[in-house]
Structures are given as structure tokens and as C-alpha cells.
Amino acid sequence: MALAVLSAQDRIDSIVPYLISLLPPPFVPAPDADDSSNSDDDHFSLTSSDSEDGVADDRPAAAQTAQDDDGRDHISRLPDDLLSNIISRLPTNEAARTMVLSTRWRCVWAATPLLVDDAHLRAADGLCELRAVRAVSRCVAAHPGPVLAARVTRLSFDQHEYALQQLIANLAARNIQDLILFNRPWPLDLPLPGDILSCASLTRLYIGLWRWRFPDTTANSPAFPNLQELGLFHTIIEDREVDPLLAHCPKLKILSFAMAYSFPSCLRIRSRSLRIVVEWLCSVDEVIIEDAPCLERLFFESFADRRPVKIVHAPRLEVLGFLDLQLHALEIGGIVIRAGMNVRASAMLPSLKILAVKVQFSHATEAKMLHTLLRCFPHLQTLHVMVVYASY
């Protein structure tokens, strides 16, 4: 069914799975709800090394009998740090069940940094929305040790604001480092709780389908002093909130906007730490790299309307693309680049090494513009060209 005939909610529902596919991969793959009962895991035993039925074993019978019958728990004799590593590789619900094995495992579980994934809880128990939200919140609250990471991509927090606030408060109290927090619509503009600012230990944060309200508190100490990677997916954020947000992330290296909304629509980047900026299918009319002395890569993908891309100060920029010659008006150092112009040194970007462009060669102006662009980047090493064919 074409998106044009879908309702607003149906369109969002069709987009969300694709947005989630752009996220960093899960810490532990979610169990398949269709897994059959005869999987290899069902034959695994902590206290036995029996071979599978029907498989020949060439070991001497006496040695085989001695090993099969010793009845000892060899895995529990491993060092605590190795047991903790084993637990961290299990789905959330299965990791919690290791507590019942013995007192030793209970202590190891308590000290193991928790990895929470709502996909594990819902796939395992088929919980309804309300119970699933509460299960994730209680899972974090009940763990006595630190929470290393949480991935929440399948829940709707509409009418569950209290559980959401408790979840974020518990994550902050346990020094969460890696957080992926999506709100499955509807509604689309549910505000992200201000308590997110208390998660000062975060090093990576991806949020999706929220209304971001970031207070203008640049005079205070940074809210995210350790944050290095930030992604805003299908999130509403005002222009005036971007500056204080970046000011609160002094170590931020990667900033991603995917299908985000900005009002008024101008994405202005001022950061002395950023290395990578990604803007993908966002509703912004202008991209301005005003002051980014460490920026190395700038990626963007646009649609529909023509927009300026202004690079004011990015002396280390090495990768740029996709520059759509039909949609983008490039400006370097305050000079608008026009097809066939005489390129001065002030309109050059000598640091650029890789350029990706979209060109309609059937349009003489775009073909001429490509030649002009090459003169703007005198040290260019690699050129990627996507040929766009005109539609008649």
C-alpha cells in the first residue's frame, strides 16, 4: 500500500522499523519467537557433557563413564569475571534466571553490569503494553549492580509517564552508559522527561519519536560530560535547543539526525569536539557548519526542496556527501559556489579528500557545476558520482 493513502499513524508505524534498523545493533540478539523446542540450547546442560543421541563417541568407555558420572558443576568453578562475561551474553530474562542456580551465581549476577533489552522481555513472555513497560522499569530497579546499557525500542510510553520517569531515574542512579530509548507512537510529540539530563554517565544516547525540550542552561555544568555519540531519530527539536544541547556535550564526537523536525528549520552546528555529523531526510531548510574545528565527515540526504549547505569553519573536513547538485546550494567561507565561476582560494576546502555527488548529466548546468566543484577541493582523492536520470 502506498504511503500516500495511509493515515498519519500508519505512515509512522511503517517508518519506525526502518529507523530502528539504522540503530547500533542489539547487545544480545532477541530470541526468535518461532524457535522450535529442539534447538541446541535445549540440549545444553551446566552439569553434563553427554553427547547428542545418535552421535558416535570414540573415547574409551571407562574414560567416558568417569567424565559423564562425576556430577560436578564445572562451569560454576570458573572465575567470577568469566562467569560475569557469560551472563552478560545472555538475553535479559535468561540472565536474571541464573540467580536460581546457586548462591555463587546469585552473587555473580548481582555484580554483573546489566544489559536491558525490551525485545527479550516481550519475546519471552508476550507481555501486554502496560506490563511490558513496568517489567522494564522493575528490571532496572531490582538489579543491585550497575546498568551498563539499555535498549528500549518496542514500547509505547503514552499514558505510562510515571513508569517512564521511574525508569530514567533508576538508569541515572545506576550510571547508565549506553541508552537507546524509542517511544513507539502514538502520540508523536510525547515530551522526553527532563530527568534524562540527570544521566551524566552516558557515553552513547539514541532517542526516537519524542518531543525534545532542552532547557537553555549553558551557564551550568554540562549535563552530558561524557557523551560521545548522540542520535535524534524522528524527534522534534527547536533550533534554539540545538546550541545548548551541544554546549552540554563537550566530548561529543558523533551527531546524527534521522527524519528529525526542527522549527524554524535551520541546523546550525557549533562544536569544538564533533568529528561526524549526519543529517538524513530531516525537515530542515538550511545546514550551517558555523564552527566545527574538528569535524571530519559531513553526511546528508535531502528530499523535495532546495536548501543551502554552508561551510563557514571546518578546517579538517575530509568527507562530504551526498551533495545533490539539484537540491543543494553549496557555500564555502561565505562564497556561494556557482557553475563556471572563478574559484578563489577563500572558496576552497583543501582538507577534503572524499566527495560524493548526485548529478543529472542531462542538465548542462549540473555537469558544469561538477567541474567547478572539483576546483574547490584541490586535494580531492576520491569522487563518488551517483547519476540521476531526469523523469519525464
C-alpha positions in Angstrom: 0.0 0.0 0.0 1.4 3.4 -1.0 2.3 5.8 1.9 0.1 8.4 0.3 -3.1 6.6 1.1 -2.1 5.6 4.7 -3.2 7.5 7.8 -0.6 9.6 9.7 -0.3 6.8 12.3 0.0 4.1 9.7 2.8 6.0 8.0 4.7 6.4 11.2 4.2 2.7 12.0 5.7 1.8 8.7 8.7 4.1 9.2 9.6 3.1 12.7 11.0 -0.4 11.8 13.3 1.2 9.2 14.5 3.8 11.8 15.3 1.0 14.2 17.3 -0.8 11.6 19.6 2.3 11.4 20.4 2.0 15.2 23.6 0.3 16.5 23.0 -3.5 16.7 21.5 -5.1 19.8 23.9 -6.1 22.6 22.4 -9.6 22.5 20.2 -10.8 19.6 16.5 -11.1 20.6 15.2 -14.6 20.8 13.1 -15.8 17.9 9.5 -16.3 18.9 9.3 -19.2 16.4 12.3 -21.1 17.8 11.5 -24.8 18.0 11.9 -26.8 21.1 14.7 -28.9 19.6 17.3 -26.2 19.4 20.9 -26.8 20.5 20.2 -24.7 23.6 17.6 -27.1 24.9 20.3 -29.9 24.9 22.8 -27.8 26.9 23.4 -28.7 30.5 25.6 -26.9 33.1 26.5 -30.2 34.8 26.7 -32.7 32.0 28.8 -33.3 28.9 26.7 -36.0 27.3 26.9 -36.3 23.5 23.8 -35.9 21.4 21.9 -39.1 20.7 23.0 -41.0 17.7 26.4 -39.4 17.5 29.3 -41.9 17.8 31.9 -41.2 20.5 35.4 -42.9 20.1 36.6 -42.2 23.6 37.4 -45.2 25.8 34.3 -46.4 27.6 35.9 -46.1 31.1 37.0 -42.6 30.5 33.6 -41.6 29.1 31.8 -43.1 32.0 34.0 -41.4 34.5 33.5 -38.0 32.9 29.7 -38.4 32.5 29.2 -39.6 36.0 31.3 -37.2 38.0 28.2 -35.0 38.5 30.2 -31.8 39.3 29.3 -28.3 38.2 32.4 -27.4 36.2 31.1 -24.1 34.9 30.5 -22.7 38.4 34.1 -23.3 39.2 35.2 -20.7 36.7 36.4 -17.3 37.9 33.8 -14.7 38.7 34.8 -12.4 36.0 34.4 -15.2 33.4 31.0 -16.1 34.8 30.0 -12.4 34.6 31.1 -12.4 31.0 28.9 -15.4 30.3 25.9 -13.8 32.0 26.3 -10.6 30.0 25.9 -12.5 26.8 22.5 -13.9 27.7 19.2 -12.2 26.9 17.9 -10.1 29.8 15.3 -12.5 31.1 17.7 -15.5 30.9 20.5 -13.7 32.6 18.2 -12.9 35.5 17.3 -16.6 35.9 20.9 -17.6 36.6 20.3 -16.4 40.2 18.4 -19.6 41.0 21.4 -21.8 40.1 23.3 -21.3 43.3 24.4 -18.7 45.9 27.6 -18.3 43.8 25.7 -17.4 40.7 23.4 -15.1 42.6 26.4 -13.1 43.8 27.9 -13.0 40.3 24.6 -11.8 38.8 24.3 -9.0 41.4 27.8 -7.8 40.4 27.3 -8.1 36.6 26.6 -4.9 34.7 23.1 -5.2 33.4 22.2 -5.1 29.7 18.4 -4.4 29.4 16.6 -5.0 26.1 12.8 -4.8 26.0 12.8 -7.2 23.0 14.0 -10.0 25.3 11.2 -9.4 27.8 8.4 -9.1 25.2 9.5 -12.1 23.1 9.9 -14.3 26.2 6.6 -13.5 28.0 4.3 -12.0 25.4 3.6 -9.1 27.8 0.9 -6.5 27.1 2.0 -2.9 26.8 1.4 -1.8 30.4 3.0 -4.9 31.9 6.0 -4.7 29.5 6.6 -1.0 30.5 6.5 -2.0 34.1 8.7 -5.0 33.6 11.5 -3.0 32.0 11.3 -0.4 34.8 11.3 -3.1 37.6 14.1 -5.0 35.9 16.3 -1.9 36.2 15.1 -1.1 39.7 15.6 -4.6 41.1 19.2 -5.1 39.8 21.6 -4.4 42.7 24.6 -3.7 40.4 25.3 -1.2 37.7 23.4 -0.9 34.5 25.7 -0.8 31.5 23.2 -0.4 28.7 19.5 -0.3 28.0 17.8 -0.7 24.6 14.0 0.2 24.6 12.6 0.2 21.1 9.3 -1.7 21.3 7.3 0.1 23.9 4.8 3.0 23.9 5.0 5.2 26.9 1.8 7.0 26.2 -0.2 7.1 29.5 2.7 5.5 31.2 4.6 8.7 32.0 5.2 7.7 35.7 6.8 4.4 34.7 9.0 6.3 32.2 10.1 8.8 34.8 11.0 6.0 37.2 12.9 4.1 34.5 15.0 7.1 33.7 15.6 7.9 37.3 16.8 4.4 38.0 19.0 4.4 35.0 20.7 7.6 36.1 21.1 6.2 39.7 23.0 3.2 38.2 25.3 5.2 36.0 23.9 4.1 32.7 26.4 4.4 29.9 24.6 3.4 26.7 20.9 4.2 26.2 18.6 3.7 23.2 15.1 5.0 24.0 12.3 5.0 21.5 8.6 5.7 22.1 6.5 3.7 19.7 3.8 6.0 18.5 1.2 7.2 19.1 1.3 10.2 20.0 4.3 11.5 18.1 5.1 14.6 20.2 5.3 12.9 23.7 7.8 15.0 25.6 11.0 13.3 26.7 11.3 13.7 30.5 13.7 16.3 31.8 15.2 13.6 34.0 17.2 12.5 31.0 19.6 15.3 31.9 20.5 13.5 35.1 22.1 10.6 33.2 25.5 12.3 33.4 27.3 8.9 32.9 26.0 8.4 29.4 28.6 7.9 26.6 26.0 7.0 23.9 22.4 8.1 23.5 19.9 7.5 20.8 16.3 8.7 21.2 13.4 8.3 18.8 9.8 9.6 18.4 10.0 12.2 21.2 9.4 15.9 21.6 12.8 17.1 22.9 12.7 20.1 25.2 16.3 21.0 26.2 16.5 23.9 28.7 18.8 26.8 27.9 21.1 26.2 30.9 24.5 26.8 29.2 25.8 28.6 32.3 25.5 25.4 34.4 27.9 22.4 34.3 27.5 20.0 31.3 24.5 17.6 31.6 26.3 15.0 29.5 30.0 15.5 30.3 31.0 12.0 28.9 28.6 11.7 25.9 30.4 10.8 22.7 27.6 9.7 20.4 24.1 11.2 20.1 21.3 10.3 17.7 17.9 12.1 17.3 15.5 9.9 15.2 12.1 11.3 14.2 12.4 13.7 17.1 11.0 17.3 17.3 13.7 19.8 18.4 13.7 23.6 18.0 16.6 25.4 16.5 17.2 27.3 19.8 17.6 24.0 21.6 20.5 22.7 19.5 23.1 25.1 20.7 22.6 24.5 24.4 22.4 20.7 23.7 25.8 20.8 22.0 27.2 23.0 24.7 26.2 20.3 27.3 28.2 17.7 25.4 31.9 18.8 25.5 33.1 15.4 24.3 30.6 14.7 21.6 32.1 13.1 18.5 29.2 11.7 16.5 25.9 13.6 16.0 23.1 12.0 13.9 19.7 13.4 12.9 17.4 11.0 11.1 13.9 12.2 9.9 14.0 14.8 12.7 11.9 18.0 12.8 13.3 21.5 13.6 11.3 24.7 13.9 12.3 27.1 12.4 14.2 24.7 10.2 17.9 25.6 10.3 20.5 23.1 11.5 23.4 25.2 12.9 26.5 23.3 14.1 28.8 24.9 16.7 31.0 22.3 18.4 34.7 22.0 19.1 34.6 18.3 19.6 32.4 16.9 16.8 34.0 14.6 14.3 31.0 13.3 12.4 27.6 14.9 11.6 24.8 13.0 9.8 21.6 14.6 8.6 19.2 12.2 6.9 15.9 13.2 5.4 15.2 15.9 8.0 12.8 18.8 7.6 15.5 21.5 7.7 15.8 24.2 5.1 19.4 25.1 5.8 22.6 23.3 7.1 25.3 25.6 8.5 28.6 24.3 9.8 29.5 27.5 11.6 32.3 26.5 13.9 33.5 22.9 13.9 37.3 22.8 14.0 37.5 19.0 14.5 34.7 18.0 12.0 36.0 15.3 9.6 32.8 13.9 8.0 29.6 15.5 7.0 26.8 13.3 5.5 23.4 14.4 4.5 20.5 13.1 2.4 17.8 15.6 1.3 14.5 15.4 -0.4 12.0 17.8 -2.1 13.1 21.4 -1.6 16.3 23.1 -2.4 18.4 24.1 0.6 21.7 25.9 1.2 24.7 24.0 2.7 27.0 26.5 4.3 30.5 25.6 5.5 31.9 28.5 7.4 34.7 26.9 9.5 35.6 23.2 9.2 39.3 23.2 8.5 39.6 19.4 9.0 36.6 18.3 6.9 37.7 15.3 4.8 34.5 13.6 3.7 31.4 15.3 2.2 28.3 13.9 0.6 25.8 13.2 -0.9 25.8 16.7 -2.4 22.8 16.8 -4.7 23.5 19.4 -7.4 19.8 19.8 -8.0 18.8 20.4 -4.3 21.9 21.8 -2.6 23.4 25.2 -2.9 27.0 24.9 -1.5 28.6 27.9 0.2 32.2 27.8 1.4 33.7 30.6 3.5 30.7 32.9 2.7 31.0 32.4 -1.0 28.2 30.7 -2.9 29.6 28.2 -5.4 28.1 28.7 -8.9 28.7 26.7 -12.1 31.6 28.1 -14.1 32.7 30.7 -11.5 36.3 31.6 -11.0 37.2 29.7 -7.7 39.2 31.8 -5.4 41.4 30.4 -2.5 38.8 31.6 0.1 36.2 29.3 -1.6 38.4 26.3 -1.5 38.4 23.5 1.1 41.9 21.9 0.8 41.3 19.4 3.5 38.5 17.5 1.6 39.6 14.1 0.3 36.4 12.3 -0.5 33.3 13.8 -2.2 30.0 12.1 -3.1 27.7 13.9 -5.5 24.3 13.3 -7.3 24.3 14.7 -10.8 21.9 14.9 -13.7 24.2 15.0 -16.7 21.3 15.7 -18.9 21.2 19.2 -17.3 24.2 21.2 -18.6 24.3 23.4 -15.5 24.8 20.4 -13.2 27.5 18.9 -15.4 29.3 22.3 -15.4 28.8 22.6 -11.7 30.6 19.3 -11.1 33.6 20.6 -12.9 33.6 23.8 -10.7 33.3 21.7 -7.5 36.5 19.8 -8.4 38.3 23.1 -8.4 37.0 23.9 -4.8 38.7 20.8 -3.5 42.3 20.8 -4.8 43.4 17.8 -2.7 40.5 15.6 -3.5 41.4 11.9 -3.8 38.1 10.0 -4.3 35.0 11.1 -6.2 31.7 9.1 -5.9 29.2 10.1 -8.6 25.5 8.9 -8.5 23.9 9.6 -11.8 20.3 10.8 -11.5 18.1 10.4 -14.6 15.5 13.0 -15.3 11.9 11.9 -15.1 9.7 13.0 -18.0 
